[in-house]
Amino acid sequence: MVVVQPIREKEKIQEIQNFLRDNPRDYLLFVLGLNTALRIGDILRLKASDVRSKGQVKGILKVRISKTGRQKRIALNLAIKKALRFFFKCNPRLADNEFLFTGRGRDKPMSRVNAWMILKRIAEKFDLPDIGTHSLRKTWGYQARKAGIDISVIQEKLGHRTPGVTKRYIGITDDEVHEAEREFCL
């Protein structure tokens, strides 16, 4: 299995978002992946009715996680809501029962391979090695930690059993630990 990395620089995330604004579908895929921390398979199965009701973007996304079978409620933040409004404005005929990210036919979701190809093109354009579909999920965890969010909250969000799994998952390295040890004095 190939190990993928999070996107570590916030500036790079902003550059990618600016680049993707001309493509509402890819922009939404990127924003949803970064901000929900859902696995790509769960994102690709989303239908318009999951995020929209009576023409308005919902505040809470209810999704059944494919890996665990558990129902999860995710608050849709401002970035997601803006991306969804933009997407729906560009796709006014999208019916509630249709997938947000359609495959070859409108009755099937985009494949994981197609989502990976989108991210691969982004990775090449922005010189990001070791990027894959799981990188979006890892980026949420990494950036949340950098923002000071407690590791137990990140662990819960990502559905990990232990803080150790979460730390490895988001890429806390020995070098980062050593840097903190050198800088933090009591």
C-alpha positions in Angstrom: 0.0 0.0 0.0 1.3 3.5 -0.9 1.5 5.9 2.1 0.1 9.3 1.2 0.8 12.6 3.0 -1.3 15.5 4.1 -0.9 18.9 2.4 1.1 20.7 5.1 1.2 24.3 3.8 -2.0 26.3 4.1 -0.8 28.6 1.3 -0.6 25.6 -1.0 -4.2 24.6 -0.1 -5.3 28.2 -0.9 -3.5 28.1 -4.2 -5.2 24.8 -5.2 -8.6 26.2 -4.2 -8.0 29.3 -6.4 -6.9 27.1 -9.3 -10.0 24.8 -9.0 -12.6 27.6 -8.8 -13.1 27.3 -12.6 -14.2 23.7 -12.2 -17.1 23.6 -9.7 -17.1 19.8 -9.4 -13.4 19.4 -8.7 -13.5 22.4 -6.4 -16.4 20.9 -4.4 -14.6 17.6 -4.2 -11.5 19.2 -2.8 -13.3 21.4 -0.3 -15.6 18.6 0.9 -12.6 16.3 1.3 -10.6 18.8 3.2 -13.4 20.0 5.5 -15.4 16.9 6.3 -12.5 14.4 6.6 -14.7 11.8 5.1 -13.1 8.9 3.1 -13.4 9.4 -0.7 -15.9 6.6 -1.1 -18.3 8.3 1.3 -17.9 11.6 -0.4 -18.5 10.1 -3.9 -21.8 8.5 -2.7 -23.3 11.8 -1.6 -26.4 12.9 -3.4 -27.8 16.4 -3.7 -30.5 15.6 -1.1 -27.8 14.9 1.5 -26.6 18.5 1.4 -29.7 20.4 0.1 -33.3 20.7 1.2 -35.9 22.8 -0.5 -33.2 24.6 -2.5 -31.1 25.5 0.5 -27.8 24.1 1.7 -28.2 22.1 4.9 -26.3 22.9 8.1 -25.7 19.2 9.0 -24.7 16.4 6.8 -25.9 12.9 7.9 -23.9 10.1 6.4 -23.5 6.4 7.0 -19.7 5.7 7.1 -19.0 2.8 4.8 -16.1 1.4 6.8 -17.9 1.3 10.1 -21.5 1.3 9.2 -22.1 4.1 11.8 -24.2 7.1 11.2 -22.3 10.3 11.5 -23.5 13.9 11.7 -21.1 16.5 10.3 -21.6 20.3 10.6 -21.1 21.9 7.3 -18.8 24.9 7.7 -18.8 28.1 5.8 -16.2 26.9 3.2 -18.4 23.8 2.4 -21.6 25.9 2.2 -20.0 28.4 -0.2 -18.6 25.6 -2.4 -22.0 23.9 -2.4 -23.9 27.1 -3.3 -21.4 27.7 -6.1 -21.7 24.1 -7.4 -25.5 24.2 -7.3 -25.5 27.6 -9.1 -23.4 26.0 -11.9 -25.6 22.9 -11.9 -29.1 24.2 -11.6 -30.7 21.1 -13.1 -29.2 18.6 -10.6 -32.0 16.7 -9.1 -32.1 15.8 -5.4 -31.8 12.1 -6.1 -28.6 12.6 -8.3 -25.1 12.1 -7.1 -23.0 15.2 -6.6 -20.1 13.6 -8.4 -21.5 11.6 -11.2 -19.8 8.8 -13.2 -20.4 8.0 -16.8 -24.1 7.8 -16.3 -26.0 10.2 -14.0 -27.3 7.2 -12.1 -23.8 6.2 -10.8 -21.2 8.0 -8.7 -17.8 8.9 -9.9 -15.3 6.1 -9.4 -12.5 6.3 -6.8 -10.0 6.0 -9.7 -11.5 9.2 -11.4 -11.3 11.0 -8.0 -7.7 9.9 -7.6 -6.9 11.1 -11.2 -8.2 14.6 -10.3 -6.0 14.7 -7.2 -3.0 13.3 -9.1 -3.3 16.2 -11.7 -3.4 18.6 -8.8 -0.4 17.0 -7.1 1.6 17.2 -10.3 0.6 20.9 -11.0 1.5 22.0 -7.5 4.5 19.7 -7.0 3.0 17.7 -4.1 4.6 14.2 -3.8 2.8 11.3 -2.1 -0.7 12.8 -2.6 -3.8 10.6 -3.0 -7.5 10.6 -2.2 -6.7 10.0 1.5 -4.5 13.1 1.6 -7.6 15.3 1.9 -8.7 13.5 5.1 -5.2 13.5 6.4 -4.9 17.2 5.7 -7.9 17.9 7.9 -6.2 16.1 10.8 -2.8 17.7 10.2 -4.2 21.2 9.9 -6.5 20.8 12.9 -3.5 19.7 15.0 -1.5 22.7 13.8 -4.4 25.0 14.7 -4.3 23.6 18.3 -7.3 21.3 18.3 -6.9 18.6 20.9 -5.7 15.3 19.6 -8.7 13.6 21.2 -11.1 15.7 19.1 -9.1 14.9 16.0 -9.1 11.2 17.0 -12.9 11.3 17.4 -13.4 13.1 14.1 -11.3 10.6 12.2 -12.8 7.6 14.0 -9.5 6.2 15.3 -9.3 4.0 18.3 -6.3 5.5 20.0 -4.4 8.8 19.9 -1.3 7.0 18.8 -3.1 5.9 15.6 -4.1 9.5 15.0 -0.6 10.8 15.5 0.9 8.4 13.0 -2.0 9.0 10.6 -1.5 12.8 10.5 2.2 12.5 10.3 3.6 13.7 13.6 7.3 12.9 13.1 10.2 12.5 15.5 11.7 15.7 14.2 8.5 17.6 15.2 8.6 16.1 18.7 12.3 16.9 19.1 11.7 20.5 17.9 8.9 20.9 20.5 11.2 19.3 23.2 13.9 21.9 22.4 11.6 24.9 22.3 9.3 24.2 25.2 11.1 25.0 28.5 9.5 25.1 32.0 
